[in-house]
Amino acid sequence: MATERDDEAIRRYVESLALVLAQIGMQRMAARVFAALMTTDAGQLTAGELAEQLSVSPAAISGAVRYLEGVGMVTKVREPGERRDHYRLYDDLWYATFLKRDRLLMVWHDASEEGIEALGADSPAGKRVAEMRDFLAFMLEELDDLFARWQERRGKRHS
């Protein structure tokens, strides 16, 4: 059953969401492309469709999707029989994105161990790095439980 949509309200929301994402550190054009993909019912758009929807050049879209692919938020797909690439969000995007961040936290945690050894555990700098390591260890422990609870909740919602 099709729902009637207010295109102007959607455009305003895309820009509003993109602004929030840019304020928390995402590249501005990547944030706009991500917001456009989030709000399309099709779940995917071509570079041309994105450029038209956002009133920007194809080159701007190219850089944005390259960034989003690099951080694991979108993937490029080609529909059978078509010559144009489509960009779509990953399934279970939030879990996958934060799981990737979990791996980065592990690398950061391990690097802090090396820093403590180099700085000396009793030096002021060594204590700062130890605090960072301890915080990262806490986050990693909590994220495991958080991921498990999310999968449980998602499973209940989709069943």
N, C-alpha and C positions, 0 to 999 in steps of 0.2 A: 504494500500500500504506500503510495507516494505521499510525502508530506510537503505542504506548501512552504517555501522558504523565502525569506526576505533577503535578497541578494545584498542590499546595502547594509543591512545589519550584520551579515556575515563578513562583508568587507571590513567593516569597523572592528568586528571581533578579531579578524586576522591581524589587523594592525595593532590592536590592543595587546593580544597575546604575544606578538612579535616584540613589542616594546618591553613587556615584562621579561621575556627571554633574553633580550639584549641587555637589560639592566642587571641580570644575574650572570652575564659574561658571554653569552653566545654572540657570534658575529651577527650584525644586523640583518644582512640579506639572507643568511642561513636561517635566522629566526623567522623571517617572513616566509621563506619557502617551507619550513617545517610547519608553520601555522597553516599555510594553504593546504598542505597535504593532510593535516589533522582534520580539516574542516570539509574536505571533499568526500561525498558519499561513495564515490568510486574507489577511494583508498589509494589511488595513484593518478599521476598526471604526467604528461610529456613536458619536456623543457619548453616547448612552444606554448603549451597551455599555461604553464607557470608564468612565463614571461608576459603573456597577455593578461592573465588574471592580476598580476602584481604591477603591471605597467612598467616593466623594466626590460633591459636588453637581454638577449639570449646569453651573452657573455657573463652577465651578472648571475644568471641562473647556473651556468656552468661552474663558476667558482663556488657558489653556495652548495650545490649538490655534491661537489667534490669534498668540501668540508664535512657535510653531513654523512657522506659515505665513510670518510676517514674516522669519524667518531662513532660509527656504528649505529646511526639513527635512521638511515634510509638505504635502500638497495636499488640497483638498476635492474630492470627486467625488460624483456622484449616479448611482446605478444606474438603468437604464431602468425606468420604471414605479414607482419608489419616490419617496416624498416626503421621506425623511430623507437628510441628507448623511452621507457616509462619509469618514473621514480615512485617508489612506494615506501611506506613505513614498515619496519619489521613487525611481524606478529609478536605479541607479548613484548612490545617495545620497552616498556618501563623496567620489567624484570631483566631483560637482556642488557639494557643500558647500565643499570646499577650493578649487575653482575660483573660487567666489564670494569666498572669503577672499583669493585671489590678487589679485582686482580691488581689494579693500580695501587690500591691501599696496601696490598701485600708487598709489592715492590718497594713502596715508600717505607713501610715498616722495616723491611730487611735492610734498606739503605741507612735507616737510623741506627740500627745495631752497629754497622760499620763506623758511623760517625762517633758513637759513644766510645768505641775502642780507640779511635784516632785522637779524640779530644781528652779522654780520661773521664771516667764516670764521676769523679769528685770535682771537676772543674765547673765553673758556672755555665760554660757553653755545653759541656757534657751533660749537665743536669737538665738544661733546656731540651737537648736532643732526647734525653731519656724520657722526659715528660711527653714529648711528641710521640715517641715509640709506644709509651704506655697508652696514650690516647688512641693511637691507631690500632693497637691490639684490642682495646675495648670495642672500638667501632667494628672491627672484623668479627669479634665474637657476637656482637649484637646483630650484625647484618645477617649472619647465618640463620639466627632465629627469625629475623624479620622476613627473609626470603621464604623460609618454610611456612610461616603464617600466611604470607601473601599467596603462595601456591594453594594452600588449603582454602582460603577465602575465595580465590578465583575459581577453583574447582567446584565449590558449592554454588557459586553464582552462575556458572555455565552448565550446570547439570540439570 
